[in-house]
């Protein structure tokens, strides 16, 4: 069949050439059935209290008390209807809007929370849950932005884990010596950029496989920081590894808004920097000359070279900047959280950040949402553990890693990385 024949067919016939994707309707159906059976029909006797406001809010919002069984049934029936709708639209080959999975996920989580808080009259502190989700997402967001800038420029950055750890280490040491957390905040991006220097040196100059050099750098940073921790920091922690914490800087009036105020506007400067970085990248990657050149060298470096763009220089410059962004994310582990440095305290966050970048399809906004999803799953485990639910905490702690595997495996749909990522450019 020629292209002209296809073009001449009616829209109804050409639509039939598009394969039906049953992946998401099947997932929606399974989750709806799970919610209906376990959270609705079986359920748990008792009431669940959703605590929305806190004592310092601008105005009070009363707690919402619901019957665990009734809430589970009502929400589960809504989920069943949405699952049926997804099946119907799949048969009609109509794509669902992006809000559909978000609404479905929120309703499923609320149904689960209503079930988890029942039985013992559990109180779900929504503000604490969301604030914890944002805090746990900060290093992931910085790491995802680092990977996005590097891969959009054509450099695969597996070394995000090492850059986060290096940023946490140098931030802790400098802040401890200077007795000022802001000094540590300034030092953190330098550490991340230094790791990026080694990455670009071997990747651009000597054409070493970028995945291999990234893994080697992660192991190297873990080894160096662990050695220095054992031999230097542990010998004199008062000088080299004392706790220093960035103070919260509440925004007047905005920080007093219930829920959103405490979550978004009562944070330290590192979180506000994160807001700026995400917004700036969302604008500059797609709406600036710098972003156009970055995407050009990542998609078609030869074409970029023919119009005068220095491909390798652009890649090196952007990767160093990306390393500095990851270093800031590492600072959150120490000065951002008021903790002393500990061995391997990044705990695989760099790899989860890479998954968030893939899940977000190399888009700052998408990577942000993916990182928040990972952070929320961690915060959910912490919250449910504190109220004593029947769910094993180990299962909840597995959620971010399960989502990571699904994202990397392409479960979220077809994703296309920049065409020239990982490919050295020879002029």
C-alpha positions in Angstrom: 0.0 0.0 0.0 1.5 3.3 -1.1 1.6 6.5 1.0 -0.7 8.1 -1.5 -3.3 5.3 -1.0 -3.2 5.7 2.7 -3.5 9.5 2.5 -6.6 9.1 0.2 -8.4 6.8 2.6 -11.2 8.1 4.9 -10.2 9.1 8.4 -12.2 6.2 9.8 -10.1 3.7 7.7 -6.8 5.3 8.4 -7.5 5.2 12.1 -7.8 1.5 12.0 -4.1 1.2 11.1 -3.3 2.5 14.6 -2.8 -0.4 17.1 -4.8 -0.5 20.3 -2.8 0.0 23.5 -4.3 -2.1 26.2 -1.5 -1.5 28.7 -3.1 1.3 30.7 -6.7 0.0 30.6 -5.5 -3.3 32.0 -3.6 -1.5 34.8 -6.6 0.7 35.6 -8.8 -2.3 35.7 -6.5 -4.2 38.1 -6.1 -1.3 40.4 -9.9 -0.6 40.4 -10.6 -4.3 41.3 -8.0 -4.3 44.0 -9.5 -1.1 45.5 -13.1 -2.4 45.3 -12.3 -5.8 46.9 -9.7 -4.9 49.5 -10.5 -1.2 50.4 -14.3 -1.4 49.8 -15.9 -4.9 50.2 -13.5 -6.3 52.7 -12.4 -3.0 54.1 -11.7 -2.2 57.7 -14.2 -1.1 60.3 -13.7 2.3 61.9 -13.1 5.9 60.8 -10.1 7.7 59.2 -9.3 11.3 60.0 -7.7 13.4 57.3 -5.9 16.3 59.0 -5.6 19.2 56.5 -4.6 22.3 58.5 -2.0 22.9 61.2 -2.1 25.2 64.2 -0.1 28.0 62.6 -2.2 28.4 59.4 -3.8 31.6 58.4 -7.3 30.1 58.9 -8.5 26.9 60.3 -9.8 24.0 58.3 -11.6 21.3 60.2 -10.5 17.7 60.0 -12.3 15.4 57.5 -13.6 12.2 59.2 -14.8 9.4 56.9 -15.9 5.9 57.4 -13.2 3.7 56.0 -15.5 1.2 54.4 -17.9 3.8 52.9 -15.1 5.9 51.5 -13.4 2.8 50.1 -16.6 1.7 48.4 -17.5 5.1 46.9 -14.0 5.8 45.6 -13.6 2.3 44.3 -16.8 2.6 42.3 -15.5 5.8 40.8 -12.3 4.0 39.9 -14.3 1.1 38.3 -16.2 3.7 36.1 -12.9 5.3 35.1 -11.4 1.9 34.2 -14.4 1.1 32.1 -14.1 4.5 30.4 -10.4 3.8 29.6 -11.4 0.5 28.0 -14.1 2.2 25.9 -11.8 4.9 24.7 -9.1 2.3 23.9 -11.5 0.4 21.6 -12.3 3.7 19.9 -8.5 4.5 19.6 -9.0 7.8 21.4 -6.1 8.9 23.6 -7.0 10.0 27.1 -5.9 13.4 28.4 -2.9 13.7 30.7 -5.2 14.5 33.7 -6.8 11.1 33.6 -4.0 9.0 35.1 -3.3 11.8 37.6 -6.9 11.8 38.9 -7.1 8.0 38.9 -3.9 7.8 40.9 -5.0 10.4 43.4 -8.4 8.6 44.0 -6.6 5.3 44.4 -4.2 6.7 47.0 -7.0 8.4 48.9 -8.9 5.1 48.9 -5.8 3.3 50.2 -5.3 6.0 52.9 -8.9 5.7 54.0 -8.4 1.9 54.4 -5.0 2.2 56.0 -6.2 4.7 58.7 -9.2 2.6 59.6 -9.5 0.1 62.4 -7.6 2.2 64.9 -9.0 5.6 64.1 -5.8 6.6 62.4 -5.1 10.3 61.6 -3.6 11.0 58.2 -1.6 14.3 58.4 -1.9 15.5 54.8 0.3 18.5 55.3 3.1 16.5 56.8 2.7 13.8 54.1 3.0 16.4 51.3 5.8 18.3 53.0 7.8 15.1 53.4 7.2 14.2 49.8 8.7 17.5 48.6 11.7 17.2 50.9 12.4 13.7 49.7 12.0 14.8 46.1 14.5 17.7 46.2 17.7 15.6 45.5 15.8 13.6 42.9 14.7 16.8 41.1 18.1 18.3 41.0 19.5 14.9 39.8 16.9 14.6 37.1 17.6 18.2 35.9 21.3 17.3 35.8 20.7 14.2 33.6 18.3 16.2 31.4 20.8 18.9 30.5 23.6 16.3 30.0 21.6 14.0 27.8 19.9 16.8 25.8 23.5 17.8 25.0 24.5 14.3 23.9 26.3 13.1 27.1 24.9 10.2 29.1 25.5 11.0 32.7 25.3 7.8 34.8 27.5 9.6 37.3 24.6 11.6 38.9 24.9 9.3 42.0 28.5 10.3 42.4 27.8 13.9 41.9 25.1 13.9 44.5 27.4 12.2 47.0 30.3 14.5 46.2 28.0 17.5 46.7 26.8 16.2 50.0 30.4 15.5 51.2 31.9 18.9 50.3 28.9 20.8 51.5 29.2 19.1 54.9 33.0 19.6 55.2 33.0 23.3 54.1 29.9 24.2 56.2 31.5 22.5 59.2 34.9 24.2 58.9 33.3 27.6 58.1 30.5 27.0 60.7 28.1 28.4 58.1 25.7 26.3 56.1 25.6 28.8 53.3 29.3 28.2 52.7 28.6 24.5 52.2 25.8 25.4 49.8 28.3 27.4 47.7 30.8 24.5 47.7 28.4 21.8 46.7 28.0 22.7 43.0 31.8 22.8 42.8 32.0 19.2 43.8 29.4 18.1 41.3 31.2 20.1 38.5 34.5 18.4 39.4 33.0 15.0 38.8 31.6 16.3 35.6 35.1 17.4 34.5 36.4 13.9 34.7 33.3 12.6 32.9 33.7 15.0 30.0 37.5 14.6 29.8 37.2 10.9 29.1 33.9 11.0 27.1 34.8 13.9 24.8 38.6 13.8 24.5 39.2 10.0 24.6 35.7 8.7 23.5 35.4 6.3 26.4 32.1 4.6 26.7 30.0 7.1 28.7 28.0 4.5 30.6 31.2 2.8 31.7 33.0 6.0 32.8 29.8 7.0 34.7 29.7 3.8 36.6 33.4 4.0 37.4 33.0 7.6 38.7 30.2 6.5 41.0 32.4 3.8 42.5 35.3 6.2 42.7 33.4 8.9 44.5 31.9 6.3 47.0 35.5 5.0 47.6 37.1 8.4 48.1 34.3 9.8 50.3 34.2 6.7 52.4 37.9 6.7 52.9 38.0 10.4 53.9 35.0 9.8 56.2 36.8 7.0 58.0 40.2 8.6 58.2 39.5 12.3 58.5 35.9 13.1 59.3 35.5 10.5 62.0 38.8 11.5 63.7 37.6 15.0 64.3 33.9 15.3 63.6 33.6 18.6 65.5 35.9 20.3 62.9 35.2 18.4 59.7 31.7 17.0 60.1 29.6 19.0 62.5 25.9 19.5 61.6 25.0 22.7 60.0 21.5 23.4 58.7 20.1 25.9 56.3 17.3 27.8 58.1 13.8 27.9 56.7 12.8 31.2 55.0 9.0 31.4 55.2 7.4 33.7 52.6 5.2 36.2 54.3 1.5 35.5 54.0 2.0 32.7 51.5 3.5 30.4 54.1 0.4 30.8 56.3 -1.9 29.3 53.6 -3.2 25.9 54.8 -1.4 22.9 53.3 0.3 24.7 50.4 1.8 27.4 52.5 3.8 25.0 54.7 4.6 22.7 51.9 5.8 25.2 49.2 6.6 28.5 51.0 8.1 27.5 54.3 11.4 26.0 53.0 15.1 26.8 53.0 16.8 28.6 50.2 17.9 25.3 48.5 14.2 24.4 47.8 13.6 27.9 46.4 16.7 27.4 44.2 15.1 24.2 43.0 12.0 26.1 41.9 14.1 28.5 39.9 16.1 25.8 38.3 13.1 23.8 37.1 11.2 26.9 35.8 14.4 28.3 34.1 15.1 25.0 32.4 11.5 24.6 31.2 11.7 28.0 29.6 15.3 28.0 28.3 15.5 24.4 27.0 12.6 25.0 24.5 12.5 28.8 24.1 16.0 30.2 23.9 19.1 30.1 21.7 21.0 28.2 24.3 18.3 25.5 24.5 18.1 25.3 20.7 21.9 24.7 20.4 21.8 22.2 23.2 19.1 20.2 21.6 20.9 20.5 18.2 24.1 19.0 19.4 22.2 16.2 21.2 20.0 15.3 18.2 22.2 16.1 15.1 25.7 17.3 16.0 26.9 17.3 12.4 24.1 19.6 11.3 24.8 21.8 14.3 28.5 22.0 13.3 27.7 23.1 9.8 25.9 26.2 11.1 28.9 27.1 13.4 27.9 25.6 16.7 30.9 24.2 18.6 29.6 20.8 19.4 32.1 19.5 21.9 32.5 22.8 23.6 28.7 23.0 24.0 28.6 19.5 25.4 31.4 20.1 27.9 30.0 23.4 29.1 26.5 22.0 29.6 27.7 18.9 31.3 29.7 20.9 33.8 26.7 23.1 34.5 24.6 19.9 34.9 27.2 18.6 37.4 26.8 21.8 39.4 23.1 21.3 39.5 23.5 17.7 40.8 26.0 19.0 43.4 23.2 21.3 44.8 21.0 18.3 45.1 23.7 16.6 47.1 23.8 19.5 49.5 20.2 18.7 50.6 21.4 15.5 52.2 23.6 17.4 54.6 23.2 21.2 55.0 19.7 21.1 53.6 18.5 18.5 56.1 20.8 19.4 59.0 22.7 16.1 58.9 26.3 15.2 59.2 27.9 13.4 56.2 27.6 9.6 56.3 28.9 6.8 54.1 27.0 6.4 50.8 24.2 8.6 52.1 22.9 9.2 48.6 21.7 5.6 48.7 20.9 5.2 45.0 19.1 8.5 44.6 21.1 9.3 41.5 19.8 6.2 39.7 16.2 7.0 40.7 16.8 10.5 39.3 17.8 9.0 36.0 14.5 7.0 36.0 12.6 10.2 36.8 14.2 11.9 33.8 13.2 9.0 31.5 9.7 8.9 33.0 9.5 12.6 32.3 10.7 12.1 28.7 13.6 14.5 29.0 11.3 17.3 29.8 11.8 19.5 32.9 8.1 19.5 33.8 7.7 15.8 33.3 10.9 15.0 35.2 9.6 17.2 38.1 6.4 15.3 38.3 8.1 11.9 38.2 10.5 12.9 40.9 7.6 14.1 43.1 6.0 10.7 42.5 9.1 8.9 43.8 9.3 11.3 46.8 5.6 10.8 47.6 5.9 7.1 47.7 8.7 7.4 50.3 6.8 9.9 52.4 3.8 7.7 52.2 5.7 4.8 53.7 7.1 7.0 56.5 3.6 8.3 57.3 1.9 5.0 57.4 4.6 3.6 59.6 4.0 6.3 62.1 0.2 5.7 62.4 0.7 1.9 62.6 -1.0 0.4 59.6 -1.2 -3.3 58.8 0.9 -2.8 55.6 4.5 -3.9 56.0 6.8 -0.9 55.8 9.3 -2.8 53.7 6.7 -3.1 51.0 6.1 0.6 51.0 9.8 1.3 50.8 10.0 -0.8 47.7 7.6 1.5 45.8 10.2 4.0 44.4 12.3 1.1 43.1 9.4 -0.7 41.6 8.4 2.5 39.8 12.0 3.0 38.7 12.2 -0.5 37.1 8.9 0.1 35.3 10.1 3.5 34.0 13.4 2.1 32.8 11.6 -0.9 31.2 9.5 1.4 29.1 6.2 0.6 30.9 5.3 4.3 30.8 5.1 4.2 27.0 7.4 4.7 24.1 10.2 7.2 24.9 12.8 8.4 22.6 16.1 9.7 23.9 18.1 12.4 22.1 19.4 10.7 18.9 23.1 11.4 19.4 23.4 10.8 23.1 26.4 8.7 24.0 27.9 9.1 20.6 31.3 10.9 20.5 31.4 13.7 17.9 34.4 13.7 15.6 34.7 16.8 13.5 
